[in-house]
Amino acid sequence: MTAHVRNITIDCADPEKLGRWWAEVTGYGDHPDNPNNAGDPEWLLYSPEQQVGLLFVAVPEGKTVKNRVHTHLQPQDRDPGRGGRAAARPRRHPGRRPP
């Protein structure tokens, strides 16, 4: 199974403020069928080609240690012979040393 990045999700305190800033910096904008509205708990921006989105999501807790960014993958195709998600789990390359 192959996949492409559908969107990158960023947990934050103020999705609208952060979304507006990133829209200005990247040139990303609203999807024509799903525009962002003031006060929305989520703020979704798409690349000009509408290939990759930036999704800003409000979370109640503040940032404590690391950035909270999650990449969401969308399957491109599915090979029924590969066994689904279990077969797609990461595997150690034979030439790599254990951590």
C-alpha positions, 0 to 999 in steps of 0.5 A: 500500500502506498500513501500520500500526506493528506494533511499535517495536523497541529495541536494548538491553543488558537487555531484561527490565529495560527491558521491565519498566520500560516495562510499568509506565510504559505499562500494556503487557503480555504477549501471552496466547499468548506471555508473556515469561519471565525471561532471554528475549533479547527482551521483547515488550509489547503495548498493552492493545488489542494494536495496537502492540508494544514489542520490546526486543532484546538486542544485544552492543554498547553504545550509542555515539552515538544511540538505536537504535529501529526502527519496524516497519510491517505492510502493511494492503493491497497494490495490485498496480498500484503495483509493490510495495516499489520503488513505495513508496520515499519520494519528494521532494515537488515543492515541497520544496528538495533537502537 
